[in-house]
Amino acid sequence: MDLHLTQMQWDEFLAGLYERGERLERREAGQSYPQGEAVDAYVLSAHAEALYSQDIDPELWETLADIELEADDEEDAWAMIRDFYLERGCVLVRVGEGTGPDDREEWLLNEALAERLGLQELP
């Protein structure tokens, strides 16, 4: 599955999450949550299978080594990582315009996590 969110949709999505212990969940309307349970991109990155972002170190080469693949450059590395996880049922979330490698924001999330967080329900 491949989703494309605007930056505003992404920010709203993150604001609608909380982390309790090591589990991410979707906030419910009318409930209050401690400030320490707030989720930002850094918190979400700990739950992602892989990501390509200019704001968070994507650790491309470490991820590529973990899946026992090799690439010549970052573009090829990310393409291999993305394909590897998509073949295993992960959800690709593209954020913003992503017109070039310098503004790319792509996240790969486990399908069960994406479903629990309501990603498929976003417009």
C-alpha positions in Angstrom: 0.0 0.0 0.0 1.2 3.5 -0.9 -0.2 6.6 0.8 0.6 10.2 0.0 0.0 12.8 2.8 0.4 16.5 2.7 2.7 17.9 5.4 -0.4 19.2 7.3 -2.0 15.8 7.2 1.2 14.2 8.4 1.4 16.7 11.3 -2.2 16.0 12.2 -1.6 12.3 12.1 1.4 12.5 14.4 -0.6 14.8 16.8 -3.3 12.1 17.0 -0.9 9.5 18.3 0.4 8.7 21.7 3.0 6.2 23.0 2.5 4.3 26.2 5.4 2.1 27.2 6.7 0.9 23.8 3.3 0.8 22.1 1.9 3.4 19.7 -1.8 4.1 19.7 -4.3 6.5 18.2 -5.8 9.1 20.6 -9.5 9.0 21.3 -11.6 12.1 21.3 -12.5 13.4 24.8 -9.6 11.6 26.5 -6.6 13.3 28.1 -3.1 12.0 27.7 0.1 12.9 29.7 2.5 15.2 27.8 5.2 12.5 27.9 3.1 10.3 25.7 3.1 12.7 22.8 4.5 11.4 19.5 6.6 13.3 17.0 8.6 12.1 14.0 11.5 11.0 16.2 9.2 8.8 18.4 7.5 7.3 15.3 10.9 6.5 13.8 11.6 4.0 16.5 8.5 2.1 15.3 9.1 2.4 11.6 10.6 -0.5 9.6 12.6 2.1 7.6 12.5 5.7 6.6 14.0 8.3 4.3 14.0 11.8 5.7 16.0 14.9 5.7 15.2 15.6 9.3 15.9 12.2 10.8 19.0 10.1 10.0 17.5 7.3 7.9 20.5 4.9 8.6 20.2 3.7 5.0 23.5 1.8 4.9 22.8 0.0 8.2 19.3 -1.0 7.1 20.7 -2.2 3.7 23.3 -4.3 5.5 20.6 -5.7 7.8 18.6 -7.0 4.8 21.9 -8.2 3.2 21.8 -6.0 0.1 24.4 -3.6 -1.4 24.0 -0.4 -3.4 26.2 2.1 -5.1 24.4 5.3 -3.8 21.7 6.5 -1.5 19.0 6.5 -4.2 19.6 2.9 -5.1 19.9 2.0 -1.4 16.5 3.5 -0.6 14.9 1.9 -3.7 16.1 -1.5 -2.6 15.0 -1.0 1.0 11.6 0.3 -0.1 11.1 -2.7 -2.4 12.2 -5.1 0.2 9.7 -3.9 2.8 6.8 -3.4 0.3 7.2 -7.0 -0.8 6.7 -8.0 2.8 3.4 -6.1 3.1 4.6 -2.8 4.7 2.8 0.5 4.0 4.7 3.3 2.3 3.8 6.8 3.5 5.0 9.7 1.4 4.9 13.1 3.0 4.7 16.4 1.3 5.7 17.2 -2.3 8.8 15.1 -2.4 10.0 16.7 -5.7 13.6 15.7 -5.1 15.9 13.8 -2.8 16.5 16.8 -0.7 12.9 17.1 0.4 11.9 13.4 0.3 10.0 12.1 3.3 9.0 8.5 3.0 8.2 6.1 5.8 7.7 2.3 5.8 5.5 1.0 8.5 4.4 -2.5 9.3 0.9 -3.1 8.0 -0.6 -4.0 11.4 0.9 -0.9 12.9 -0.5 1.3 10.1 -3.9 -0.3 10.5 -3.9 0.2 14.3 -2.9 3.8 13.9 -5.7 4.4 11.3 -3.4 5.4 8.4 -5.7 3.7 5.8 -8.6 5.9 7.0 -6.8 9.2 6.1 -7.9 11.0 2.9 
